[in-house]
Amino acid sequence: MTAANGTGVEIGDWPVAEEISEWIEIVAIGVISVAVVAAFVVGVGRVRTVGIASAVEGTKQVVGRGLLLGLDLLIAADVIRTVTLEPTLENVAALGLLVVVRTFLAWSLMVELHGRWPWQRTDPVGSGGPGVK
């Protein structure tokens, strides 16, 4: 299948897209790894000053944020790969399933980090918080 503009470039003939998606995956792995290591180092240091419970909570926050960013990057890499390299029905369906699973993981992390679903308001109605009437 050739492009509509007559360049002769075929779908799946984009080596730069494949390389970009691989680099995004490498960055995602790096982000998650750095977040875990940094959270552990900071958490161990905070145990003496704020106590173990607070240190564990802070560690979970840092790891969770790193996982959320890493999941977003992995989804971006999958979208680039599927759309530019092999946009078959099977690959698009697999991409859809990956996005659903990763979205569920991201929502679960949001609940763990913030104690609420992403679509819930920050200040419950009637809480008297800022911006609530």
C-alpha positions as semicolon CSV with decimal commas, in nm:
position;residue;x (nm);y (nm);z (nm)
1;M;0,000;0,000;0,000
2;T;0,156;0,330;-0,105
3;A;0,097;0,672;0,040
4;A;-0,169;0,896;-0,117
5;N;0,082;1,172;-0,195
6;G;0,264;0,953;-0,446
7;T;0,595;0,937;-0,258
8;G;0,607;0,561;-0,290
9;V;0,657;0,514;0,084
10;E;0,476;0,206;0,201
11;I;0,315;0,138;0,535
12;G;0,565;-0,053;0,742
13;D;0,858;0,106;0,556
14;W;0,940;0,356;0,830
15;P;1,262;0,244;1,002
16;V;1,279;0,574;1,190
17;A;0,938;0,506;1,349
18;E;1,055;0,167;1,467
19;E;1,370;0,318;1,616
20;I;1,175;0,599;1,783
21;S;0,930;0,353;1,939
22;E;1,219;0,140;2,067
23;W;1,390;0,447;2,217
24;I;1,066;0,553;2,386
25;E;1,042;0,205;2,540
26;I;1,402;0,231;2,663
27;V;1,327;0,572;2,816
28;A;1,014;0,426;2,982
29;I;1,217;0,144;3,135
30;G;1,474;0,399;3,253
31;V;1,206;0,622;3,407
32;I;1,053;0,333;3,599
33;S;1,394;0,203;3,711
34;V;1,517;0,545;3,825
35;A;1,190;0,608;4,011
36;V;1,218;0,277;4,199
37;V;1,584;0,327;4,291
38;A;1,534;0,694;4,388
39;A;1,226;0,611;4,595
40;F;1,412;0,337;4,779
41;V;1,715;0,556;4,853
42;V;1,503;0,851;4,970
43;G;1,270;0,621;5,164
44;V;1,554;0,458;5,354
45;G;1,691;0,801;5,441
46;R;1,351;0,925;5,561
47;V;1,290;0,632;5,796
48;R;1,504;0,795;6,065
49;T;1,349;1,140;6,035
50;V;0,977;1,083;5,974
51;G;0,922;0,722;6,076
52;I;0,867;0,406;5,880
53;A;0,499;0,456;5,797
54;S;0,553;0,802;5,647
55;A;0,867;0,687;5,464
56;V;0,682;0,392;5,309
57;E;0,398;0,622;5,200
58;G;0,644;0,865;5,040
59;T;0,822;0,578;4,867
60;K;0,492;0,451;4,725
61;Q;0,414;0,800;4,594
62;V;0,746;0,830;4,407
63;V;0,727;0,477;4,265
64;G;0,365;0,532;4,161
65;R;0,445;0,854;3,976
66;G;0,735;0,684;3,797
67;L;0,511;0,392;3,698
68;L;0,242;0,627;3,566
69;L;0,492;0,814;3,350
70;G;0,651;0,488;3,233
71;L;0,310;0,342;3,139
72;D;0,224;0,655;2,941
73;L;0,552;0,630;2,751
74;L;0,497;0,261;2,678
75;I;0,150;0,335;2,540
76;A;0,299;0,608;2,318
77;A;0,559;0,364;2,183
78;D;0,290;0,104;2,111
79;V;0,075;0,358;1,928
80;I;0,368;0,472;1,712
81;R;0,462;0,115;1,630
82;T;0,108;0,003;1,548
83;V;0,003;0,306;1,344
84;T;0,320;0,345;1,139
85;L;0,455;-0,006;1,100
86;E;0,178;-0,267;1,085
87;P;-0,175;-0,125;1,110
88;T;-0,347;-0,461;1,068
89;L;-0,675;-0,538;1,241
90;E;-0,500;-0,790;1,465
91;N;-0,230;-0,540;1,571
92;V;-0,483;-0,262;1,632
93;A;-0,691;-0,502;1,846
94;A;-0,380;-0,600;2,042
95;L;-0,297;-0,231;2,087
96;G;-0,649;-0,168;2,212
97;L;-0,615;-0,447;2,468
98;L;-0,276;-0,313;2,583
99;V;-0,419;0,036;2,622
100;V;-0,713;-0,099;2,825
101;V;-0,484;-0,298;3,056
102;R;-0,239;-0,010;3,101
103;T;-0,523;0,235;3,158
104;F;-0,663;0,007;3,429
105;L;-0,317;-0,008;3,587
106;A;-0,288;0,372;3,572
107;W;-0,630;0,415;3,734
108;S;-0,538;0,167;4,006
109;L;-0,218;0,362;4,072
110;M;-0,420;0,687;4,089
111;V;-0,647;0,534;4,351
112;E;-0,344;0,413;4,545
113;L;-0,165;0,749;4,524
114;H;-0,454;0,991;4,568
115;G;-0,728;0,785;4,730
116;R;-0,979;0,867;4,455
117;W;-1,062;0,779;4,096
118;P;-0,920;1,009;3,826
119;W;-1,267;1,141;3,737
120;Q;-1,362;1,226;4,095
121;R;-1,342;1,583;4,216
122;T;-1,051;1,681;4,437
123;D;-1,280;1,840;4,696
124;P;-1,602;1,654;4,763
125;V;-1,918;1,867;4,748
126;G;-1,995;2,013;5,088
127;S;-1,640;1,967;5,218
128;G;-1,587;2,341;5,238
129;G;-1,267;2,314;5,036
130;P;-1,148;2,594;4,807
131;G;-1,366;2,647;4,503
132;V;-1,659;2,451;4,645
133;K;-1,981;2,644;4,711
